[in-house]
Amino acid sequence: MGTDHYRILGVREDAPDEEIKRQYRSLAKRYHPDVHPGDPGAEKRFKEVTEAYRVLGDKKRRKEYDQERAREREKAEASDKKERRSYGAERKRAGSGLDPKDISAQFEQFFGFQPKGGPVDKEKLDPKRKIRTDPIDMTEMFERYMGIKWEGKKKKR
C-alpha cells in the first residue's frame, strides 16, 4: 500500500462518511485546477484528493481498503518480529551484546577484576605489558569507583 488515503484527506481512520465528504470538498475546492491554472503541484494534489475520496467515499471500497491496510500492517509487524528475532540470534551467535545473566564475568573479561571486590588479575591490568587486551587504561577510574587499590601500579602523589 503506497498511499494513505486517510492522511491525504486529513481524517482519522474511524471518521464518519460525512466528515470524509466535507474534507474532500474543502480540499478539492482548494486545489482545483481552475483555481490554480498552470500549477502542476496543485493539479497533482487535486488528483490525489480525488482518488482518496473515490476509495473512502464508497462504503464497499473503503471496507476493502481498510482490510488491505490491516493485512499490510500484520505483514509488517510479523516481518519486524522476525527481523528482531533473527537479529538477536545473530548477535548471540557472533558473541556480541551483553548477557545480563553473566555481567560480572564480562566485566572481569574487559577490566580484569570482579566488580564486587574479587581478585585483581594483575596480568591483564599491567601497564608495562607489551600486549594488552584492553587498549584503554581505565585502572584509575575503577580504583576510585570500586574502592580498591592496585599495588602493581606506580603512581606519584
C-alpha positions as CSV (number, residue, x, y, z in Angstrom):
1,M,0.0,0.0,0.0
2,G,1.8,3.1,-1.2
3,T,-0.6,5.9,-0.4
4,D,-2.5,6.6,2.8
5,H,-5.9,7.9,1.7
6,Y,-6.8,8.9,5.2
7,R,-3.7,11.0,5.5
8,I,-4.3,12.6,2.1
9,L,-7.8,13.7,3.2
10,G,-6.6,14.6,6.7
11,V,-9.1,12.4,8.5
12,R,-9.0,9.7,11.1
13,E,-9.5,6.1,10.2
14,D,-12.8,6.0,12.1
15,A,-14.1,9.2,10.6
16,P,-17.7,9.2,9.6
17,D,-18.8,9.4,6.0
18,E,-20.0,13.0,6.4
19,E,-16.6,14.2,7.7
20,I,-14.8,12.5,4.8
21,K,-17.1,14.1,2.3
22,R,-16.8,17.5,3.9
23,Q,-13.0,17.3,4.0
24,Y,-12.9,16.1,0.3
25,R,-15.0,19.1,-0.8
26,S,-12.8,21.5,1.1
27,L,-9.6,20.1,-0.4
28,A,-11.0,19.7,-3.9
29,K,-12.1,23.4,-3.8
30,R,-8.6,24.5,-2.6
31,Y,-6.6,22.5,-5.2
32,H,-8.9,22.6,-8.2
33,P,-7.1,23.3,-11.5
34,D,-9.5,26.1,-12.3
35,V,-8.3,27.9,-9.1
36,H,-4.6,27.3,-9.8
37,P,-4.3,27.3,-13.6
38,G,-0.9,26.0,-14.8
39,D,0.2,24.9,-11.4
40,P,1.3,21.2,-11.8
41,G,1.6,20.8,-7.9
42,A,-2.0,21.8,-7.3
43,E,-3.2,19.6,-10.1
44,K,-1.3,16.6,-8.7
45,R,-2.7,17.3,-5.2
46,F,-6.2,17.6,-6.6
47,K,-5.8,14.1,-8.3
48,E,-4.6,12.6,-5.0
49,V,-7.5,14.1,-3.1
50,T,-10.0,12.9,-5.7
51,E,-8.5,9.3,-5.7
52,A,-8.6,9.2,-1.9
53,Y,-12.3,10.2,-1.9
54,R,-13.1,7.7,-4.7
55,V,-11.8,5.0,-2.3
56,L,-13.0,6.3,1.0
57,G,-16.3,7.8,-0.2
58,D,-17.6,4.4,-1.3
59,K,-18.5,2.0,1.6
60,K,-17.5,-1.1,-0.3
61,R,-14.2,0.2,-1.5
62,R,-13.4,1.7,1.9
63,K,-14.0,-1.6,3.6
64,E,-11.7,-3.4,1.1
65,Y,-9.1,-0.7,1.6
66,D,-9.3,-1.0,5.4
67,Q,-8.9,-4.8,5.1
68,E,-5.9,-4.4,2.9
69,R,-4.3,-1.9,5.3
70,A,-4.9,-4.3,8.2
71,R,-3.2,-7.2,6.2
72,E,-0.3,-5.0,5.3
73,R,0.1,-3.9,8.9
74,E,0.1,-7.5,10.1
75,K,2.7,-8.4,7.5
76,A,4.9,-5.5,8.5
77,E,4.6,-6.5,12.2
78,A,5.4,-10.1,11.5
79,S,8.3,-9.1,9.4
80,D,9.6,-6.8,12.2
81,K,9.2,-9.5,14.8
82,K,11.1,-12.0,12.6
83,E,13.8,-9.5,11.9
84,R,14.2,-8.7,15.6
85,R,14.4,-12.5,16.4
86,S,17.0,-13.1,13.7
87,Y,19.0,-10.1,14.8
88,G,19.0,-11.3,18.4
89,A,20.1,-14.8,17.3
90,E,22.7,-13.4,15.1
91,R,24.2,-11.3,17.9
92,K,24.1,-14.3,20.2
93,R,26.0,-16.4,17.6
94,A,28.5,-13.6,17.0
95,G,29.1,-13.3,20.7
96,S,28.3,-9.6,20.7
97,G,26.0,-7.9,23.1
98,L,25.8,-8.2,26.9
99,D,24.3,-11.1,28.7
100,P,22.7,-9.7,31.8
101,K,22.9,-13.1,33.5
102,D,26.7,-13.1,33.2
103,I,27.5,-9.4,33.5
104,S,30.2,-9.8,36.2
105,A,32.2,-12.3,34.1
106,Q,32.0,-9.9,31.1
107,F,33.1,-7.1,33.4
108,E,36.1,-9.1,34.6
109,Q,36.9,-10.1,31.0
110,F,37.1,-6.4,29.9
111,F,38.5,-4.8,33.0
112,G,40.5,-7.6,34.6
113,F,38.8,-7.8,38.0
114,Q,35.5,-8.7,39.6
115,P,33.2,-5.7,40.3
116,K,32.3,-6.9,43.8
117,G,35.8,-6.8,45.2
118,G,37.1,-10.0,43.6
119,P,40.8,-10.6,43.0
120,V,42.5,-8.4,40.5
121,D,44.1,-10.1,37.6
122,K,47.3,-8.1,37.6
123,E,48.5,-9.7,34.3
124,K,45.5,-8.1,32.4
125,L,46.0,-4.7,34.0
126,D,49.8,-4.4,33.9
127,P,50.5,-1.1,32.1
128,K,54.1,-2.2,31.3
129,R,53.0,-5.3,29.4
130,K,53.6,-5.1,25.7
131,I,50.4,-6.8,24.5
132,R,47.4,-5.6,26.3
133,T,43.9,-6.9,25.9
134,D,42.3,-3.6,27.0
135,P,43.5,-0.7,24.7
136,I,42.2,1.9,27.2
137,D,43.7,2.0,30.7
138,M,40.7,2.5,32.9
139,T,42.5,1.4,36.1
140,E,42.5,4.7,37.9
141,M,38.8,5.3,37.3
142,F,37.8,1.9,38.5
143,E,40.1,2.1,41.5
144,R,38.1,5.1,42.6
145,Y,34.8,3.6,41.7
146,M,35.3,0.2,43.2
147,G,37.3,1.4,46.2
148,I,40.2,-0.9,45.7
149,K,43.8,-0.1,45.3
150,W,46.0,-2.0,42.8
151,E,49.5,-2.3,44.3
152,G,51.2,-3.0,41.0
153,K,50.6,0.5,39.7
154,K,53.3,3.0,40.5
155,K,51.8,6.4,40.9
156,K,53.3,9.7,42.2
157,R,51.1,11.6,44.6
